[in-house]
Amino acid sequence: MASLPSQTMSATQIARLGSVGLHEVLNLFSGVSVKDYGGIGGLKTVSVRNMGASHTSVIYDGISISDAQNGQVDISRFSPDGMAAVSMSIAMEDDIFCSARHMTSAGVLRLESAAPSFDGGQTAVRARMGFGSFGTFMPSISIGQRLAGRYVLKASMNGTFSNGNYPFELTNGRVTTIERRSGSDVRSYGAEVDLHADWGSAGRLKAKVNYHDCERGLPGSVILYTRNACERLWDRAALANVMYDRSFGERWRFHADAGFSLSFNRHLDTDPVYPEPQDSRYLQNEYSLSVRGLYVISPRWKMSLAEDIFVNTLSSDIPECPFPVRLSNMTAFSARYESMRLRASAGVVCTYINEYLQTGEAPADRCRLSPMLGLSWNFHRNLRLRVGFKEGFRAPTFNDLYYARVGNVGLRPEIARQCNLGLTFGRTWRWGALDVTADAYHNFIKDKIVAVPTMFIWKMRNVGQVSMYGVDMTSSVLWKVCRTLSVRASGNWSLQYALDVTDSDSKTFHHQIPYTPRHCGSGYLSLESPWLDLSYRVTAVGVRYSSGQNLPSNAMQAYADHSLVVSRTFQVGRRGGHDIYIGVEGLNLSGENYEVIHGYPMPGRHFRLTLRYKY
């Protein structure tokens, strides 16, 4: 068991659930919330325990996916199809052999793509075609090729295309009408090439090139009968990364990687209120270098040292852009002790940030130490106690610092403190297995960056403070009914108090922060047999508020989203080397008209058909 909460879903579990969107997988994790702005291609961001999406690191095959402009990563660009595992760690990761930049985040989302499975051959093929309601098509193909024994080449492509014109209910007083979402179309595709080299004792090399291109409509919020779809967004992102790993005997391990990423965004707003269309374009670049080493002192003691250097730049065609360049240097030292009953890890990260501007005054240099500690004690048979503390931070984004008159170069980083106390139980029997966890936590964010109105304009300020405490509970069970039938069930529930404690005289003091329900939970039940697999999942969210004031007029209704998947995998060919998967999904079966973000209605009842081929 991990010293701090960590959850993982394997490729097999994802396939059973029929999940096509990464947000559908993450909705089944405890303590994890996804903000969904509606539609097939709507923006989606993830946070842990209501700390905010900017406090969550997203790591794809060991590569950090970042956004220095606004600090939030749109996870809709990633598909769980073809993933070996999706995992979320809250606070400190259990593996101390990781990069320094990830150790300061409140949560770490790791996405690991599946390596080709050759099964004795030289070529591996995986293809999928998904059909959904509202004119949705989701093709993907992946081809792996073994080269000269030591090298493996993998190339893949995927896409999502949809007109997104789903119906929704619009209520105005006593009148309810059926409207259709307009301007929520999406055209997205991606391509990736991986090269793996295994040189034995000389080390292992991995190189990746990834490209993502997306054009989508931004339908905006629904305000009575106003349905003007005047905004469009173009996103183009490319990254290249090379990693090298090598072990020197049984005591030393070394890792180095270097990468480059580029992100282009274009936002077009043709609303008639503007005298001319608002066409803004942004270009971000990141150059990164990471080196780390692990030394095994003894079978029980390990220590790690990591050094990360990365440079972020931003350019734009808006007149106020100062063309910032940010240099970040992070050094992390961590140690871990592990015995039969006790596991303890501790670390500290030193961060230094320096910025340069082409025009204007640059902010002062920032330097901070961030400590962390995790402890797991197996005090009685299958019972384990875990305790953790971590202090992290997030630097102000480029938008916080420089965005057109709203920015403030004097901003301090947000400081986030996390405390966790948990109890876990896990046991395996011949008939199956049972795992149960319960964690109580307290989080506190100091110097929260918020927009504050001044005499004439809004301005970013370090005035916010948020206190968060609650309980996360999870349980999962496997029941082997007989040799040909298994039942799996999993569920989680969270009680959350995320309170604004900024100003005791404020109207929002001790009110729940926006979009944070007091109660929420999710779960799934699956039946597995040689003839048919059946999976049911549900996500339930309680009442929450769309504004900082918890008034009845700001309350958003509770909802429950139910989905059902019926699937079967056929093995064909003389040796059964060809797998064909057919899955039919019914989503939001109750047809409930709900919103995750106020004014952005989610699709009602809809369906998907997925065909998958693997060789």
N, C-alpha and C positions, 0 to 999 in steps of 0.2 A: 504494500500500500504506500502511496505517496505521502510525503510530509505535509503537503498542502493539497487542497482539492484539485483533482485532475480527472478529466473525462475523455474517453476515446470511443470512437465508433469506427469499426473496421469496414472494409469494402464489402464483405459478405453481409453485414448488418444493413448497410446502406442499400444494397441491391434488394434485400428482402422488403425494405420499406418503400421501395420504388421512388426514392427521393431524387428529384432532378435538380432542384435548387439547393445551394449550400445553406440558405436560410432555413429550409425545412429540416435539415439535419441539426442545425444549431438550436432550433426551437425546442428540441428534445433534451437539451443540456440544462442542468440545474444552475441557477445563478447567472444565466446568460440571457441577454435581451437583444432582440433585433428590431431596429427601426426600419419599417418598410413603407416607402412612399407610394405604394400601390402600383398595379399594372404588372404585366409580364416582365418588362424591362425596367421597373422602377428602381431607384437608388435604394440600397440596403446597407446599413452599417450595424456593427455589433459592439456591445460593451458588456463588461462583467460587473455584477452587483451595482449597477447604476452609476459607475464611475465615469461614464462617457466614452464614446467611441475613440476619442483621441488618446485615451489611456490604454488602448488595446493594440498590441503588436500583431501583425499578420505576417507569418513566415511561410513561404511556399518553397518546398524542397530546400530548406536551409537559407533561402534568400529573403531578406527583409523587404516587404512591400510597404513603401512609405509615401506620404504626401505632405511635403513641407508647407504647401500653400494653405491647406485648411485642416490638416491633421487627421482626416478621416478617410479610411479606405473603403471603397465601394466593393463589397464582397460578391455582388451579382456577376462580376467578371469571371468568377471561378465556378466550375461545375464539379460536383462530387463524383460524377461519372469518370471512371478511370483513376480515382484516388485509392491508394492503399489504406489510408487512415486519415481521419479528421479528429483532432484532439484540441482540447481547451484546458489550459492550466491557469489557475487563479493564484495571483501573487507570485511566489517563487517556483520555478521549475525544479523537479527532483534531480535532473541531470545537471551537474555543475559544469560540464564541458560544453558550454554554449557561449555565444558572442556576448560582449558586454552591453550592447545597446538594447538587448531584449530583457536584461535583468532589471531595468528601471520601470518596466511597464506593469500596470495593475493586472493585466491578463495577457496571455500569449496564445494565439490561435495558430496551430500548426497544420499545414496541409501537405501531405506526402503523396506524390503521384506513384502509381504502381509501376514496378519494373516489368519488362516483358517476360512472359512465362513461355519458354520454348518447348518444354516437355520432350526433349530429345531431338527436336528439329532445329533448323537454323533461322526460321522466320516465324514471327508471331503477329497475328492480325486481330484487331478488336474494332468492331464497327457498331454504331448505334443509330437508330432513327426514331425520333419521338414525334408524335402527332398530338396536338392538343386543341382545346376549344379556342375560339376567337382567332382562327387562322394562324395557329402556332406550329412551327416546325423546328426541330432541334436535331440536326445531324451531327455526327462526329465519327472520326476514324483515326485509328492509331496503328502504326506498323513498326515492329521491332525487328532488327536484323543483327545476327551475330556475325562479327567480322574477325576472322583469324584467331578465334578463341579468346583472346584477351580483351577484345573491344566489342561493345554493343552500341548500336545506333538505333535511336527511336525518333520517329517523326509523327506528329499528330495534328489534326485540324478539327475544329468544332464551330458550331454556329447556333444562333437563336434568331428566329425571324417570326414576328407576330404583328398583326394590326392592332391588337390590344383593345378593341372596341367592345368591352364587356358591359352588360347592363348593370344598373344599380338603382336602388330606391332613393328618392329624394323627398324628404318630408318638409313641408312648409306650413306650420300650424297644424290644421286638421286635414290638409290635403297631402296625399302621397302619390307621387307619379313615378313611372319607370323611365329613367333616362339612360343614355349610353355614354360611356367614357370616350372622349375624343382626344386626339392628339397624343395618344399613349403608345404609338407604334414603336417598334424597336427592330434594328438590324444590327446584329452583332456577330462577329466571327473572330477566331483566334487561331494561331499556328505556333507550333513549338518543335524544337529539335534538341535532342539530348544525346550526348556522347559519353559513354562510360568506359573507362580503361582500368583494368586490374593488373598491376604489375607485381603482384605478390609482395615480397618483402620490400620492394622499392616503392610501394605506396599505391594509392588509388587516385584517379583523376576523374572529375565530372565537369562537363561543360554544358551550359544551357543557353539557348536563345529563344526568347518568347516575344510574340507580338499579338496585340489585342486592338481591335478596331470596332467602335460602336457609334451608331447614330440613333438617337431616339427623340421622341417628342416628350415635352414636359407639360402635361395637361394642367398642372397647377391645382390649387384647392378648389373644391366645389362650393360656390357661394350662391345659394338659392338657384336661380336659373341661368346664371352666368356660366357659359361653357366655352369661352374664348380660349382656343389653344394657340397661343402666339409664340411659345418658346420652344426652341430646339437646342439639343446639346450633342456635341461631337467629342468623343474621347478616343485618343490614340495613345497606346502605351507600348513601349518596347524595353526589353532588358536583356543583358548579356552577362553571364557570370561563369567564372572558372573556379573550381574548388580542388584542393589537394589535401589528402589525408595520408599520414604514415605513422606506423608504430615502430618504436626503437626498443626492441626487446619487450619485456613484460611490464616495464615501469614507465616508459615515456610514450606519449602520444602527441602528435602535432597536427594542426589544421591551419590552412591558409586559404583565403578566397579573395578574389578581386572582382568587382562588378561595375556595371554602368547601367543606368536606367534613364529613360526619357518619357515624359508625359506631356501630351498636347491636349488642350481643352479649348473648345470654341462654344460660346453661348450666344445665341441669337434670339432677340426679343423684338417682335414686330407689333407689339401692342399699339393701337392707334393713339394712346395717350402721349406717346413720344412723338416729337416732330419728325424724327427719322429713326429707322431701325437701330437698335442697340446691339452692336456686333463686337463682342470682346473675345480676345484670344490670349491664351496663357501657355507658356512653355516652361517646364521644369526639367532640370537635369540633376542626377545624383551620381557621384563617383565615390566608390567605397573600397576600403581595404580592411580586412579583418585577419588577425593572427591570434591563435591561442594554443596553449600547451597544457597537458595533463600529466601529473607525476603521481605514481602510486607509491606512497611511502611504505605501506604495509598492506596486507590483505584487508585491513579495516579502515585505513586512512588514505584519502586522496586529496590532492589540492590542484587548483587550476588557476591560470593567469591568462587574461584575455585583453587584447588591445584592438580597438576599433577606431578608424579614422574615416570620416565621410564628409563630402562637400556637397551642398545643395545650392542650386541657383534658380532664379525665377526671372523671366522676362515677359513683358506684356505690351500690348499696343495702347493701353489706357495711359493718358498723360501723366497720372500721378505715380506710375510705377518707378521706384528708385533702383530697380535691377539689383536686388540684394544677393550676396554670396555669403553662405553660412558654413563655417568650418567647425566640425564637432569632433572632439577627441574623448574617448571613453576608455578607462582602464578598470578592469574588474579583477578582484582576487577573491577566491572562494575555496572552502574546504569542506570535506564530508567525512563523517565517521559512520560506519555501519557494522552492526553485530547481529546476532540471531534475533535479539529483541529490540534493539535500539538503533535508530537511524537519525542522525543530526547533520545539518548543513548550515553554513553561515557564509556570508559574503559581504563585500562592500564595493561600490562602484563610484569612481571619481569621474565627473563629467566637466569638461571645459568647452565652452561655446564662444566663438568669436565671429563677428559679422562685419562685412564691408558693404558700403553702398556707393553706387555710382553718383547719386545725387542725394543731398540731405545728410542729416546727422545720424550716425549708426548708434545702436544701443550699446550700453556698457557690456564688457565681457562678463560671462556668467560661469561660476565654478561651484560645484556642489558635490558633497559626499552622500551616498544613499546606502544605508545598512539594511541587512535582511537576515532572518534567522528562521529555520524550520526544524521541528523535532517530531519524531514519530516513535511511540513506545508501545510494543506488544506486551501489555501487562498481564493478559490472561487469555491463554489459548487463542481463540479467533478474534479477540477484541483488541483494538489498537486505538490509542489516544494520539491525537496530533495537535500541535500548537505551532503557530507561525506569526511572525511579525515582519513587515516590510515597509520601507519608506521609499517611494518613488516620486517622480515628477514628470511633467511634460513642459517643454519649452514653448513659449508663445509661437504660434504659427506666423507665416509671412502675412496672412490676412489680418491677424490680430495686431501686428506691428505696423503695417504699412498701408492697409486698404484705405483708399480715397477718403481722407479727412477723419475717418472713423478710427484708424489705427493709432497706436500709442507706443512709441519706442521705449518708454519707461516701464513697460510691463515686466513683472517678475514671473518666474515659472510657477505653475500650479504645483503645490506639494500635496502628495497623496499618501496617507498612512493607513495600513491595513493590518488588522489583528484577527486571528482565526483560532477557534478552539473547536475540535471535532472528535467524533467517535466513529469508528468503523468496525463492521463485522463482516467476515467472509468465510464461507465454509463450503466444501465440496463433498457430496455424497455419491453413491453409485447411481442414484436416480436423478441427479442433477446438481445444482449449485444455487447458493443464495448469497447476495451481497447487499448490505445496508450501510448507509452513511448518514450522519447528522452533523452539521457544522453550524456553529453560532459565530457571527462576525461583527466587527465594528470597523467602519471606514470613516475617515475624516479627510476632507479636501480643504486646504487652506490657500488663500490668495487665488480663489477661483476667478477666472477671467470672464467677465460678462460685459455686455454693452449697456452703458448708463447714459440716460438723456442729460444733456447740458442745456445751456440757454438756447442754442440754435441748432445743434446737431447731436447725434449720439456719439459716444466715445468709449473705447474699450478701457476697462479699469480692473484692478485687482481688489475687488470689494466683496466677492462672494465667499461664503463658507457653508459647507454642507456636511451634515453628520448622518451617516448611514449605518444602520444596524439591522440584523435580521437573522433568520434561520433558513438553511437549505437542507432538505432531506431527499435522499434518493434510495431506491430499492430496485433490484433486478433479480429475477429468478429463472432458472432453466429447469424444466421438468421433462425428463425422458419417459414419456408414457409407455412406449414400447420401442422395439428396434426400428420401426419405420415412422414413428410419429414423435415429434418434440414440440413442446410449448415454451415460448419465451415471453416474458412480460417484464416491463420496466416502467417506472414512474418516478416523478419528482414533484416536489412542492416547495414553494418559497414564501416566506413571510418577510416583507420588506418595509422598513421605515427609513425613508430618505428625506430628511427634513432640512429646510432652509434655516440656518442659525446665524445668518449674516448680521441682522440688526433687530434687536428686541422691540423696536418701535415700528418696524415695518409691518405692512398688512400681510406679508407672506411668512412672517416668523413662525417657525414650527409647523409650517404647512408642507405637505408632501410635494417634492419637486415634480415638474411636469412629466407626464407619460410614465409615471412609476406606480404600478398597482400595488395595493397592500398585499394581495394574494395572487399567485399565479402558479401554474403547474402544467405538466405535460406527461404523456405516457404512450406506450404502444404495447400491443399484444399480437404475437405472430404464431401461426401454426405451420409447421414444416413437415412435409411428407414427400415421398418419391413421386406422387402424382400431382400435387398442387400445393402451393404456398399461399397462405392467406394472412394479411397483415392489416391491423387497424391502429390508427394513431389519433391522438387528440391533443390539442393545445388549448388551454383555458386561461383567460386573463380577466382579473377583476376590474372593478371600477378604478379609473384614474382620471387625472385632470389635465386639460390641454394648456393650462396657464398656472402661474405660480400661486395664485389665489384659489384655494379649494372651495369654490362657490358652486352651488347646484347648477348654475348656468354654464360652468366650465367642465362639468362632469361628462365623461365618456362612458357609454354603457359597457358592461362586462360582456364577454363573448366566449364561445367555444367553437373551435374549428375541428371538424371530424373528417377523416379521410380513410379510405379503404383501398387496398391493393390486392389483386388476385393475379398470381403469376405462376409460370412453370418454366423450367429449364429442360430442354431436350438435348440428349447427346446422340449425335449421328456420326456416320462413318464406320469403317470396319473396326477401328480401335476406339471409337468414341472420342476422337480428338477434336471434334467440332461441337461447340456448345451454342445452342440457340435459345435465347430467353424471350419470352412473350409476357408482357405485364400490362394489365388494364387498371387504371386508377380513377377513383372518384374522389374529388377534393371538395372540401366545404360542403359535405353532403346535406347538411341542414339548410343550405342556401341562405345562411345568416348574413345580413347586410351590416358588416362591421368595419371599423376603421382602426388602424394602428396609429396613424398620425391624423389629427383632426383635419377634415376636409379632403382626405385622400381615401375614398372608398375602395375596399378590396373586392376582388372578383367573387361572385356568388358561386353557386354550384357549377363545377366544370369538370372535364374529363381529359385523360391522357392515355395514349397507347404508346408503349415503348417496345421496340424490337431491337435485340442485341445479338451480335454474332461474335464468337471468340474462337480463335484457332491457335 
